[in-house]
Amino acid sequence: MFETSVKPLRWVTVMKRVCIPLVTLYLIIGAISAYRAWYQVRRLDLSVPNSALRPGSAVNYSVVSYARTTLDVRVELIQGTHSELIGTLFLRGNDWGFFDPRNKSAAKTTFVPADMLSRFNEGDAIVRATAIGREQWTRLPPPVIREVPITIRADSLYCR
């Protein structure tokens, strides 16, 4: 019988046209940022040019981070229960971690010192790189670990 048509106010229509795309944009940025907070390390590479470790041998490592937060990389030489730190790498996150989706990367080459190598025995060992992120949303992601098996030769050790 009675038909009423309520026409929305002009400012409500303008607000809808502005707010809906803006909220959608924030939701997309938030989804990308959530993934970057959950998986903080994009790639971790570790290489030792020779399988036999000698004094002065190079250990190459690089990391690519999603850069939402800072990242630490530790490289260790491990033989049985004995381990020693070969090198470290610190990678800062982006200043605007939530909004800035750019990755950050760093690479480093460390040379194994002779005095450190002399504290190990002849035989098999492991060079291990561990990348550790920071806590996000009360969750600390598991570390990303890469290992390279190597051999420590007797001719590379100093007499004790």
KEMARMI-263808 format. One record per residue (C-alpha): x, y, z; residue in three letters. Coordinates in steps of 0.1 Angstrom, whole numbers, plus 5000, padded with zeros to 4 digits. Layout:
# KEMARMI-263808
X, Y, Z, ALA .
...
END
This chain:
# KEMARMI-263808
5000, 5000, 5000, MET .
5024, 5027, 5012, PHE .
5057, 5026, 4996, GLU .
5084, 5046, 5012, THR .
5118, 5050, 4998, SER .
5144, 5062, 5022, VAL .
5173, 5078, 5004, LYS .
5206, 5076, 5022, PRO .
5222, 5109, 5031, LEU .
5249, 5121, 5008, ARG .
5277, 5120, 5034, TRP .
5269, 5083, 5042, VAL .
5273, 5074, 5005, THR .
5306, 5093, 5004, VAL .
5319, 5076, 5036, MET .
5310, 5042, 5022, LYS .
5329, 5049, 4990, ARG .
5360, 5060, 5009, VAL .
5360, 5036, 5039, CYS .
5353, 5003, 5021, ILE .
5384, 5005, 4998, PRO .
5405, 5018, 5027, LEU .
5395, 4990, 5050, VAL .
5400, 4965, 5022, THR .
5435, 4979, 5016, LEU .
5444, 4975, 5053, TYR .
5431, 4940, 5054, LEU .
5453, 4930, 5024, ILE .
5484, 4947, 5040, ILE .
5476, 4930, 5073, GLY .
5473, 4896, 5057, ALA .
5507, 4900, 5040, ILE .
5522, 4913, 5073, SER .
5508, 4884, 5092, ALA .
5525, 4859, 5069, TYR .
5558, 4879, 5073, ARG .
5554, 4878, 5111, ALA .
5548, 4840, 5112, TRP .
5576, 4831, 5088, TYR .
5604, 4856, 5094, GLN .
5633, 4839, 5075, VAL .
5628, 4837, 5038, ARG .
5661, 4819, 5030, ARG .
5693, 4808, 5048, LEU .
5722, 4796, 5028, ASP .
5755, 4780, 5041, LEU .
5784, 4768, 5021, SER .
5819, 4756, 5028, VAL .
5840, 4754, 4996, PRO .
5860, 4723, 5007, ASN .
5848, 4693, 5026, SER .
5881, 4693, 5045, ALA .
5884, 4722, 5070, LEU .
5918, 4738, 5074, ARG .
5930, 4770, 5091, PRO .
5918, 4799, 5070, GLY .
5891, 4779, 5053, SER .
5862, 4801, 5042, ALA .
5826, 4797, 5055, VAL .
5800, 4815, 5035, ASN .
5766, 4823, 5048, TYR .
5737, 4845, 5037, SER .
5702, 4852, 5048, VAL .
5671, 4868, 5033, VAL .
5646, 4881, 5059, SER .
5610, 4893, 5054, TYR .
5622, 4922, 5075, ALA .
5592, 4926, 5098, ARG .
5616, 4923, 5127, THR .
5653, 4917, 5134, THR .
5671, 4885, 5128, LEU .
5702, 4869, 5142, ASP .
5724, 4843, 5125, VAL .
5750, 4822, 5143, ARG .
5775, 4799, 5126, VAL .
5791, 4772, 5147, GLU .
5816, 4744, 5142, LEU .
5803, 4713, 5160, ILE .
5821, 4680, 5167, GLN .
5803, 4657, 5192, GLY .
5796, 4678, 5223, THR .
5822, 4704, 5216, HIS .
5811, 4735, 5196, SER .
5826, 4769, 5189, GLU .
5812, 4800, 5174, LEU .
5827, 4808, 5140, ILE .
5807, 4840, 5131, GLY .
5775, 4860, 5136, THR .
5753, 4882, 5115, LEU .
5727, 4907, 5126, PHE .
5700, 4919, 5102, LEU .
5676, 4947, 5112, ARG .
5640, 4948, 5102, GLY .
5623, 4976, 5083, ASN .
5614, 5007, 5102, ASP .
5578, 5003, 5094, TRP .
5576, 4965, 5096, GLY .
5538, 4963, 5093, PHE .
5536, 4984, 5061, PHE .
5569, 4978, 5044, ASP .
5569, 4944, 5026, PRO .
5605, 4947, 5012, ARG .
5629, 4919, 5020, ASN .
5664, 4925, 5035, LYS .
5694, 4904, 5029, SER .
5730, 4901, 5041, ALA .
5759, 4878, 5034, ALA .
5792, 4872, 5051, LYS .
5823, 4852, 5047, THR .
5842, 4841, 5078, THR .
5876, 4824, 5079, PHE .
5882, 4796, 5104, VAL .
5911, 4806, 5127, PRO .
5939, 4781, 5133, ALA .
5938, 4784, 5171, ASP .
5901, 4775, 5171, MET .
5905, 4746, 5148, LEU .
5934, 4732, 5170, SER .
5908, 4727, 5198, ARG .
5890, 4700, 5177, PHE .
5900, 4664, 5170, ASN .
5906, 4648, 5137, GLU .
5874, 4635, 5121, GLY .
5839, 4644, 5110, ASP .
5823, 4676, 5122, ALA .
5794, 4699, 5112, ILE .
5792, 4736, 5103, VAL .
5758, 4748, 5114, ARG .
5741, 4781, 5106, ALA .
5711, 4790, 5128, THR .
5688, 4820, 5120, ALA .
5666, 4831, 5149, ILE .
5639, 4857, 5146, GLY .
5620, 4877, 5173, ARG .
5588, 4870, 5191, GLU .
5557, 4883, 5172, GLN .
5522, 4879, 5187, TRP .
5536, 4860, 5217, THR .
5550, 4834, 5193, ARG .
5587, 4828, 5187, LEU .
5591, 4810, 5154, PRO .
5613, 4780, 5153, PRO .
5649, 4786, 5142, PRO .
5659, 4779, 5106, VAL .
5689, 4757, 5105, ILE .
5713, 4747, 5078, ARG .
5742, 4722, 5082, GLU .
5772, 4712, 5061, VAL .
5791, 4681, 5070, PRO .
5829, 4686, 5069, ILE .
5861, 4667, 5079, THR .
5888, 4680, 5101, ILE .
5921, 4665, 5089, ARG .
5951, 4658, 5111, ALA .
5974, 4679, 5089, ASP .
5953, 4710, 5097, SER .
5956, 4707, 5134, LEU .
5984, 4721, 5155, TYR .
6003, 4700, 5180, CYS .
5988, 4703, 5214, ARG .
END
